[in-house]
Structure formats: structure tokens, C-alpha cells
């Protein structure tokens, strides 16, 4: 068995629309071990949520389609690239068993994830009963345990979602996601709607529970501060591509890709006396009309003449640190790209 709990290999996901094909995710690879947290960073529309939905088996059908690649859970592939309806139904049945049990997800808006007319305790118990052969009483007992674990008194079992604050609702969603001790937990912008103080409490809670249950955590966020606080590794996504990947120390102390560096330059700082925050000029490439060369070319301050002639592969610039930029391509890669050869599988 692989030591990686979750491993994404050369994932390509497209959406078919009336106006054409949207290339949402292009050749993305990364891995997460037990008890490890990977931060998935990028601007809106980069493909972060599509990756999460693919892992969960929740891509909108029939528009969303996994074109190639693998999503390995404990070494077993859980995505179906075939359009054969029988194979897809069989995969959907398998994913229904995995969701909530082996893979949990914390959504961005806790209110939309909770049933407004059902007591929160019953909602947690329902998850437990759905995936485990236990009685209603046992499921309720587990729900109380999970509520107390996330800092909510068990006496509030019968309260409804509207009776809780935003931070408390998010704690309930976390309790639901962890109720069956999943191997993988996906958190999609879990602190976006919360104030700074509550954000810190929720992040501390998630980090503690991840360590307690040895869960592999995929943290999807716009906030580099969140990545610095709780992540072990970081993957930077741009226009559906992985442009930089490494440990948090690699990314924060030695960022190489122009997009990653631009993200850091756009951060506010108490040390800088500026009238206006720096932004990244231009717009992200249209996923329905991606260029054949570097997708960041039009917005890049470090581009050269060759950058609009080739689509650079991921290059390992130091052990465990990968960058997709023509400036770091090795001679063999340049020759292969010039001849039209693929980069092959990159082991991350």
C-alpha cells in the first residue's frame, strides 16, 4: 500500500458547454500523506473546486468529465474516465459509499450545507447511521461526542442551524465531516465567511482534529496566511495547471514561478508604506480558449521571447520543489517540448 493516502496523477477535467469545451483542470498531480495538510492556492476560476468535486465524485453530469488521470485513495483509483454508462453507474455506487465515510468535505458556506428544519444533532447522527451499521441511539451518542469534540455542548443537540453563529455552524459542519473518521478531509474555503478571531479558532480546531485522527487534509483557499498557518505542502494552481508545488518552506521562502511571486507581492504588509496594493494585471486565460504556450504569458513580468512558443512542463528545481516555467526547463525538456513530446508522468 502507498504511504500516500490521497494521490492525484495527471488529472484532466473538462466541462462540455453549449459554447464549447472548458478545460478546467489540465495535468494536475499531487499527493497527501496521513496527518499531512496540502494547501491548494489560486484565484477564482483556476480549477481548485473542480479538483475537489472530482475527488468527491460530485462533478456535475453530464457536463463534467474526467478525460484522463487517476485519483488514488490508499492506492486504489476512484475515478472513471470511460463514458460507458454501466461503468459510470458502478463508479457512482462506489463513491456513494466512500463519501462521508472515507472522504469528508467541509463546504464554504455552512448554512447551505445544513438542513434548516432539522436539529443539528440529528444531522450528524444521520451521517453516522448512513455509513455504519449502528442503532439510532448509538448514532445519537456519536453525534454528541462529535459536537463536544468541536466545542459545542451536547445539550444543544436539538437546536436548529439558525440558533448558532457562523463560527458554530462551521464547527457543526466539521463535526459532520469527521463523524465517520474519514481518511481524507477536503476543506473548501472553510473560513471565508468568518471574522478573523473565529477563523483562527476554526483553523486551530481543524489542525488539532487532523492530528488526532491522522487525516489527510486538502485545504482549498485564497488566503496565503491560512496556508502558512496550518499547511505542510502547497500547490499553486493557475488556469487549471499546477504552476508550483513544494513544501510551505519552498513556496514561502523560495518561490520561483512569476505567478506565485506576484501573489506574494499583492499581499498587504505593515512594513510597506504604499497608497495602493499591487495587483496582477490582466485576466486569467479563458479555459475555453487556452493558448498552446504558457498560460501566464500575457500577465507575466518575467516573460521572454520563448515563452509564447512552448508550454513548459513541471521541472524539479530542488528536491521536492517543482515549477512550470520556461526559465527553469532543462535541456532535455526543451528538446522534448520543441519536438512536441509530452512531459510524461511527474512523480510528486
matplotlib code that plots the C-alpha trace (Angstrom):
import matplotlib.pyplot as plt

x = [0.0, 1.2, 2.2, 0.2, -3.5, -4.5, -2.7, -3.7, -2.0, -2.0, -5.7, -7.5, -11.1, -13.3, -16.8, -18.9, -21.0, -23.2, -20.4, -17.6, -15.3, -14.0, -10.6, -11.0, -8.1, -5.0, -2.5, -2.5, -0.6, -0.1, -0.1, -1.0, 0.1, -1.8, -1.7, -0.5, -2.1, -1.8, -2.9, -4.4, -4.0, -5.1, -7.5, -11.2, -11.8, -8.4, -9.9, -9.5, -13.1, -13.3, -10.4, -12.3, -15.5, -13.6, -12.1, -15.6, -17.2, -19.5, -18.7, -21.9, -23.1, -23.1, -21.2, -18.2, -15.9, -12.6, -10.7, -7.6, -5.7, -6.2, -7.4, -5.9, -7.3, -4.9, -3.6, -6.9, -8.2, -11.7, -12.4, -13.9, -12.7, -14.8, -18.1, -19.6, -22.9, -22.5, -19.0, -20.1, -23.0, -20.8, -18.3, -21.1, -22.3, -18.7, -18.4, -21.7, -20.1, -16.8, -18.4, -18.8, -17.1, -13.6, -13.7, -15.3, -15.8, -16.3, -18.1, -17.5, -21.0, -22.0, -25.6, -26.1, -24.6, -27.1, -30.8, -32.5, -35.5, -33.6, -31.8, -28.1, -27.5, -29.8, -27.9, -24.6, -26.3, -27.8, -24.2, -23.1, -26.1, -25.8, -22.3, -22.2, -24.5, -25.5, -28.7, -30.3, -29.2, -25.6, -25.6, -27.0, -24.3, -21.6, -23.2, -23.0, -19.4, -18.5, -20.3, -18.4, -15.2, -15.6, -16.5, -20.3, -22.2, -24.1, -27.2, -27.5, -28.2, -31.8, -31.1, -31.6, -28.9, -30.4, -29.8, -26.0, -23.5, -21.5, -18.4, -20.6, -22.3, -18.9, -17.9, -21.1, -20.2, -16.7, -18.2, -20.4, -17.4, -15.3, -18.1, -17.0, -13.2, -12.6, -9.1, -9.3, -10.9, -11.4, -12.0, -13.2, -12.6, -13.8, -13.1, -14.1, -17.4, -15.9, -14.3, -10.5, -10.9, -13.3, -11.1, -8.2, -10.4, -11.7, -8.2, -6.8, -9.7, -9.2, -5.5, -5.9, -8.6, -6.4, -3.6, -5.9, -7.4, -4.3, -6.5, -5.0, -6.3, -6.7, -7.2, -8.6, -8.0, -7.3, -5.6, -1.8, -1.9, -4.0, -1.5, 1.4, -0.5, -1.6, -0.2, 2.8, 2.8, 1.4, 0.2, -0.3, -2.9, -3.3, -5.8, -6.2, -2.5, -0.2, 2.4, 4.4, 4.4, 6.5, 6.7, 5.4, 9.1, 9.8, 6.9, 7.1, 10.9, 12.0, 9.0, 10.1, 7.1, 6.2, 2.6, 3.4, 5.8, 3.0, 0.6, 3.0, 3.7, -0.1, -0.3, -0.7, 2.2, 2.7, 6.3, 5.3, 4.2, 2.0, -1.0, -2.4, -1.9, -0.2, -2.4, -1.7, -2.6, -4.9, -7.2, -6.7, -6.7, -10.2, -10.5, -12.5, -9.6, -6.4, -3.2, -0.8, 2.0, 2.5, -1.0, 0.5, 2.4, 0.1, 0.3, 3.9, 6.6, 9.4, 8.5, 11.0, 10.7, 10.5, 7.6, 5.0, 6.4, 6.2, 4.1, 6.7, 6.4, 6.9, 10.6, 12.2, 14.3, 15.3, 14.3, 10.5, 10.1, 8.5, 7.9, 6.2, 8.2, 10.4, 13.2, 13.8, 13.5, 16.3, 17.9, 16.2, 12.8, 13.4, 14.2, 11.2, 8.8, 10.2, 9.7, 6.1, 6.7, 4.7, 6.5, 5.3, 4.2, 5.7, 6.0, 5.2]
y = [0.0, 3.5, 5.7, 8.5, 8.4, 10.6, 10.8, 12.8, 11.7, 13.7, 14.7, 16.4, 17.5, 19.2, 20.7, 20.4, 23.6, 24.8, 27.2, 24.6, 22.7, 24.3, 22.9, 23.3, 21.1, 20.3, 17.6, 18.2, 15.9, 16.0, 13.7, 13.9, 11.6, 10.7, 13.6, 16.0, 19.1, 20.4, 23.9, 24.4, 28.0, 30.1, 32.8, 32.2, 30.1, 28.4, 24.9, 24.3, 23.4, 21.2, 19.2, 18.8, 17.8, 15.2, 13.7, 13.5, 12.1, 15.1, 16.6, 17.9, 15.3, 15.0, 18.3, 17.4, 14.7, 13.2, 13.0, 11.3, 10.7, 9.0, 9.8, 7.2, 6.6, 4.3, 3.3, 2.5, 4.6, 6.0, 8.0, 6.7, 8.2, 5.9, 7.3, 3.8, 4.3, 1.0, 1.8, 5.2, 3.9, 1.3, 4.1, 6.3, 3.5, 3.1, 6.8, 7.0, 4.5, 6.5, 10.0, 10.8, 7.6, 7.6, 11.1, 14.1, 17.6, 21.0, 23.4, 27.2, 28.2, 26.2, 27.4, 25.9, 22.6, 22.3, 21.4, 24.4, 22.4, 19.5, 19.6, 19.7, 16.6, 14.6, 15.8, 14.5, 11.2, 10.7, 10.7, 8.1, 5.9, 6.1, 4.7, 2.4, -0.4, 1.2, 1.9, 5.3, 5.6, 4.7, 7.2, 9.9, 9.1, 9.5, 12.8, 14.2, 13.1, 14.9, 18.0, 18.1, 17.4, 20.5, 22.6, 22.6, 21.4, 18.1, 19.8, 21.7, 18.5, 19.5, 23.1, 24.2, 25.8, 29.3, 29.2, 29.1, 31.8, 31.4, 30.0, 27.5, 26.4, 25.8, 23.7, 21.6, 21.0, 19.9, 17.5, 16.1, 15.7, 13.9, 11.8, 8.6, 9.2, 9.8, 9.1, 12.3, 15.7, 18.4, 21.9, 24.3, 27.9, 26.9, 30.3, 32.7, 33.9, 34.1, 37.1, 36.9, 35.7, 32.9, 32.0, 31.4, 29.2, 27.1, 26.6, 25.6, 23.2, 21.6, 21.3, 19.6, 17.2, 16.4, 15.4, 13.4, 11.3, 11.2, 12.6, 13.7, 17.3, 19.2, 22.9, 25.0, 28.7, 32.1, 33.1, 32.5, 33.3, 30.1, 28.1, 29.4, 28.6, 25.0, 23.5, 21.3, 21.5, 24.0, 23.6, 26.8, 26.4, 28.8, 28.3, 24.7, 23.9, 23.2, 26.0, 25.5, 22.7, 22.0, 22.3, 25.5, 26.4, 26.1, 28.3, 31.0, 31.3, 30.5, 31.0, 30.6, 30.9, 34.5, 33.9, 32.7, 35.7, 38.0, 36.6, 37.4, 40.9, 41.5, 40.8, 43.8, 44.4, 46.6, 47.1, 48.7, 52.3, 52.2, 54.2, 51.3, 47.5, 45.9, 43.7, 41.3, 43.0, 41.4, 38.4, 34.7, 32.7, 31.7, 27.9, 27.6, 29.2, 28.3, 29.1, 26.4, 28.2, 29.3, 30.3, 33.0, 34.7, 37.7, 38.7, 37.7, 40.4, 38.0, 36.6, 36.1, 35.5, 31.7, 31.9, 32.3, 29.4, 26.5, 25.1, 24.4, 21.1, 20.9, 21.0, 20.0, 22.9, 21.4, 18.2, 18.2, 21.7, 21.8, 24.8, 25.1, 27.9, 28.1, 29.8, 26.5, 24.0, 21.6, 20.9, 17.5, 19.0, 21.9, 19.4, 17.2, 20.2, 21.5, 18.1, 18.0, 15.2, 15.1, 15.5, 12.1, 11.3, 13.5, 11.9, 14.4]
z = [0.0, -0.9, 2.0, 0.3, 1.5, -1.5, -4.8, -7.9, -11.1, -14.3, -13.8, -16.8, -16.3, -19.0, -19.0, -22.1, -22.6, -25.5, -26.4, -26.5, -24.1, -21.0, -20.0, -16.2, -15.0, -17.1, -16.0, -12.2, -9.9, -6.1, -3.1, 0.7, 3.4, 6.7, 9.1, 6.4, 5.0, 1.5, 0.6, -2.9, -3.8, -6.8, -7.9, -8.6, -11.7, -11.5, -11.1, -7.3, -6.6, -9.7, -8.3, -5.0, -6.8, -8.8, -5.7, -4.1, -7.3, -7.5, -10.9, -12.5, -15.0, -18.0, -18.4, -16.2, -17.5, -16.3, -19.5, -18.1, -14.9, -11.6, -8.1, -5.8, -2.3, -0.5, -3.9, -5.4, -8.4, -7.6, -10.8, -14.0, -17.3, -19.5, -20.9, -20.7, -18.7, -16.9, -15.7, -14.6, -12.6, -11.0, -10.0, -8.7, -6.5, -5.1, -4.5, -2.5, -0.1, 0.1, 0.6, 4.2, 5.2, 3.7, 2.2, 4.0, 2.8, 4.6, 2.3, 2.0, 3.3, 6.4, 6.1, 2.7, 3.9, 6.8, 6.7, 8.3, 9.5, 11.2, 14.6, 14.1, 16.3, 14.1, 11.0, 12.4, 13.6, 10.1, 8.6, 11.2, 10.6, 6.9, 6.8, 9.9, 11.0, 14.3, 16.1, 16.3, 19.9, 19.1, 16.2, 18.5, 21.1, 18.4, 17.3, 20.9, 21.1, 17.9, 19.0, 22.2, 20.3, 18.2, 21.3, 21.2, 24.3, 23.8, 25.3, 22.1, 20.1, 19.4, 18.4, 14.8, 12.5, 12.8, 16.5, 16.0, 15.0, 11.8, 13.6, 15.5, 12.2, 10.7, 13.8, 13.2, 9.6, 10.7, 13.2, 10.4, 8.0, 10.7, 12.2, 10.4, 10.8, 7.1, 5.6, 3.6, 4.5, 1.9, 3.2, 0.5, 1.8, 5.3, 6.9, 4.2, 5.8, 9.3, 11.1, 11.9, 15.5, 14.6, 11.6, 14.0, 16.3, 13.4, 11.9, 15.3, 15.7, 12.2, 12.8, 16.1, 14.8, 11.8, 14.0, 16.4, 13.6, 11.3, 8.4, 5.1, 4.7, 1.4, 2.2, -0.7, -0.1, -1.4, 1.8, 1.9, 5.6, 6.2, 4.2, 6.3, 9.5, 9.0, 5.8, 5.2, 1.4, -1.1, -4.7, -6.7, -9.5, -12.4, -15.4, -14.5, -14.3, -11.4, -11.7, -8.5, -5.9, -2.8, 0.9, 2.6, 3.2, -0.5, -1.6, 1.1, 1.3, -2.3, -4.7, -8.3, -10.6, -11.6, -10.6, -7.1, -6.6, -7.9, -5.3, -2.5, -3.9, -3.8, 0.0, 2.3, 4.7, 7.7, 6.6, 3.3, 3.1, -0.1, -1.2, -3.3, -3.1, -6.0, -8.3, -11.1, -14.4, -16.9, -16.6, -16.3, -19.6, -20.8, -20.1, -23.3, -25.3, -23.7, -25.6, -26.8, -24.9, -21.2, -19.8, -17.7, -20.6, -21.1, -17.4, -16.7, -15.9, -16.4, -19.9, -22.7, -26.4, -26.0, -23.5, -26.2, -28.3, -25.8, -22.9, -20.2, -18.2, -14.4, -13.6, -10.3, -9.3, -5.9, -4.2, -3.8, -5.3, -8.8, -11.1, -14.5, -16.1, -19.3, -17.3, -15.3, -18.1, -18.5, -21.9, -22.3, -21.6, -24.0, -26.8, -25.9, -25.9, -29.2, -30.8, -29.5, -27.0, -23.7, -20.4, -19.2, -15.6, -12.9, -9.5, -6.8]

ax = plt.figure().add_subplot(projection="3d")
ax.plot(x, y, z, "-o")
ax.set_aspect("equal")
plt.show()
